[in-house]
Amino acid sequence: MKCVATVLLALLSIPGLASPSRERERPNTNVSADATDKSVIRQAVRDHESDPLSKESRTKLAPMLLAHFEEMPYVVCLDQVPGLEGAGRFGKALLWQMVFGTGAFIEQNPARAEDREAYMLAGLQSAVRAYRNVRAKDPKKTIALFEELDDLERRGKLREHVHAHACVKKP
């Protein structure tokens, strides 16, 4: 997780990718609140999911969530979203949402912390919801892969996609 988070943080810090958004800030998460408070973290994950391209998401929520989940041992499988890291700011925001959605699932379901398929599915579902939220605001913003993932989710087939791309080393 630390390596993925470092790579994602480096990508988001590239000028132009972290450029200001025209969207307004939403005063939902109190980022000065205790970041160890799980209810604050859950709200921050939901806020990031609802508007992953907002200035607040980039400058406040993502750094807070990254710091919170940094030491949590879990896998975010980039095989599930091939090429997403090259899909600009939108793609990077969805990668972050996968990370945050996965971490939130594990925190809320500690008995399932070793269930890779379950937490990977939760992270990908969170990213699909974030994708839908961006598309609802701006239908011109599309990523072909997420159109496919959204369709799989609507048909109840996203779990099969996660299972097929579980990042499990094969003998």
C-alpha positions as MATLAB code, in Angstrom:
seq = 'MKCVATVLLALLSIPGLASPSRERERPNTNVSADATDKSVIRQAVRDHESDPLSKESRTKLAPMLLAHFEEMPYVVCLDQVPGLEGAGRFGKALLWQMVFGTGAFIEQNPARAEDREAYMLAGLQSAVRAYRNVRAKDPKKTIALFEELDDLERRGKLREHVHAHACVKKP';
ca = [
       0.000    0.000    0.000;
       2.803    2.410    0.882;
       4.340    2.041   -2.603;
       1.003    2.568   -4.388;
       0.242    5.580   -2.210;
       3.670    7.072   -2.899;
       3.267    6.623   -6.658;
      -0.236    8.097   -6.594;
       0.911   11.030   -4.470;
       3.795   11.697   -6.865;
       1.443   11.631   -9.843;
      -1.015   14.009   -8.210;
       1.712   16.479   -7.366;
       2.656   17.025  -11.027;
       1.718   20.584  -12.037;
      -1.308   20.626  -14.278;
      -2.693   17.436  -12.793;
      -3.369   19.188   -9.536;
      -4.611   22.390  -11.131;
      -7.468   24.209   -9.439;
     -10.972   23.079  -10.290;
     -13.770   25.430  -11.238;
     -16.028   23.567   -8.844;
     -16.913   25.074   -5.506;
     -15.698   23.719   -2.204;
     -18.165   21.825   -0.061;
     -17.967   22.258    3.708;
     -18.773   18.612    4.565;
     -15.714   17.112    6.227;
     -14.099   18.970    9.042;
     -10.506   18.251    8.057;
      -9.247   19.855   11.247;
     -11.173   17.256   13.241;
      -9.461   14.233   14.758;
      -8.324   12.231   11.737;
      -8.196    9.102   13.912;
     -11.962    9.386   14.452;
     -13.416    6.734   12.164;
     -16.628    8.693   11.622;
     -14.566   11.632   10.316;
     -12.688    9.276    8.001;
     -15.906    7.632    6.752;
     -17.357   11.073    6.004;
     -14.170   12.142    4.221;
     -14.278    8.997    2.044;
     -17.935    9.713    1.169;
     -17.148   13.371    0.444;
     -14.238   12.434   -1.820;
     -16.466    9.899   -3.573;
     -19.211   12.473   -4.109;
     -16.883   14.988   -5.782;
     -13.423   13.534   -6.432;
     -12.353   16.394   -8.728;
     -13.130   19.206   -6.305;
     -10.426   21.400   -4.844;
     -11.357   20.156   -1.381;
     -10.890   16.538   -2.460;
      -7.458   17.242   -3.948;
      -6.066   19.585   -1.325;
      -7.683   18.449    1.922;
      -9.462   15.111    1.763;
      -6.967   13.078   -0.295;
      -3.943   14.075    1.832;
      -5.860   13.397    5.070;
      -7.105   10.008    3.835;
      -3.728    9.015    2.444;
      -2.103    9.728    5.792;
      -4.828    7.808    7.599;
      -4.669    4.679    5.419;
      -0.912    4.719    4.771;
       0.011    1.988    7.239;
      -3.012   -0.214    6.554;
      -1.821   -3.439    4.876;
      -3.996   -4.054    1.832;
      -3.642   -4.445   -1.915;
      -5.068   -2.130   -4.552;
      -4.944   -4.099   -7.782;
      -4.168   -1.904  -10.779;
      -4.869   -4.904  -13.057;
      -8.563   -4.179  -12.406;
      -8.203   -0.727  -13.980;
      -5.536   -0.992  -16.696;
      -4.358    2.350  -18.035;
      -6.297    4.390  -15.473;
      -3.130    6.029  -14.145;
      -2.733    7.563  -17.607;
      -6.272    8.977  -17.721;
      -5.372   12.412  -16.375;
      -6.659   14.034  -13.240;
      -9.993   12.208  -13.434;
      -8.302    8.808  -13.638;
      -5.995    9.622  -10.754;
      -8.934   10.763   -8.612;
     -10.637    7.421   -9.293;
      -7.463    5.542   -8.321;
      -7.420    7.474   -5.058;
     -11.063    6.587   -4.516;
     -10.233    2.898   -4.950;
      -7.577    3.266   -2.259;
      -9.882    5.161    0.104;
     -12.924    2.950   -0.518;
     -10.838   -0.135    0.155;
      -9.434    1.279    3.385;
     -12.873    2.372    4.577;
     -14.279   -1.104    3.923;
     -11.520   -2.738    5.947;
     -11.990   -0.304    8.834;
     -15.725   -0.896    8.860;
     -15.362   -4.671    8.456;
     -12.239   -5.695   10.392;
     -13.296   -9.360   10.391;
     -13.006   -9.264    6.577;
      -9.611   -7.541    6.463;
      -8.048  -10.656    4.909;
     -10.828  -11.112    2.344;
      -9.022   -9.575   -0.643;
     -11.869  -10.051   -3.072;
     -14.362   -8.360   -0.731;
     -12.210   -5.320   -0.014;
     -11.078   -5.002   -3.630;
     -14.715   -5.099   -4.731;
     -15.614   -2.429   -2.176;
     -12.817   -0.163   -3.399;
     -13.767   -0.610   -7.048;
     -17.452   -0.038   -6.269;
     -16.517    3.185   -4.505;
     -14.544    4.313   -7.553;
     -17.495    3.467   -9.834;
     -19.789    5.581   -7.619;
     -17.267    8.436   -7.815;
     -17.230    8.047  -11.600;
     -21.027    8.250  -11.713;
     -20.977   11.364   -9.547;
     -18.550   13.144  -11.870;
     -20.526   12.068  -14.952;
     -23.749   13.360  -13.398;
     -22.157   16.809  -13.114;
     -20.392   16.715  -16.467;
     -21.569   14.058  -18.950;
     -18.665   14.937  -21.257;
     -16.177   13.502  -18.774;
     -15.824    9.854  -19.665;
     -13.313    7.079  -19.289;
     -14.099    4.067  -21.488;
     -12.900    1.588  -18.864;
     -15.227    3.081  -16.258;
     -18.144    3.016  -18.687;
     -17.538   -0.749  -18.845;
     -17.111   -1.061  -15.059;
     -20.276    0.975  -14.473;
     -22.166   -1.369  -16.805;
     -20.764   -4.414  -14.970;
     -21.811   -2.922  -11.632;
     -25.342   -2.169  -12.868;
     -25.663   -5.770  -14.130;
     -24.304   -7.218  -10.866;
     -21.154   -8.527  -12.560;
     -18.445   -6.358  -10.989;
     -17.489   -9.087   -8.508;
     -16.653  -11.346  -11.458;
     -14.338   -8.652  -12.853;
     -12.583   -8.340   -9.486;
     -12.267  -12.106   -9.210;
     -10.736  -12.287  -12.697;
      -8.232   -9.512  -11.835;
      -7.387  -10.254   -8.212;
      -3.602   -9.710   -8.478;
      -2.924  -13.141   -7.120;
       0.470  -14.549   -8.067;
       0.033  -17.631  -10.169;
       2.439  -20.568   -9.763;
];
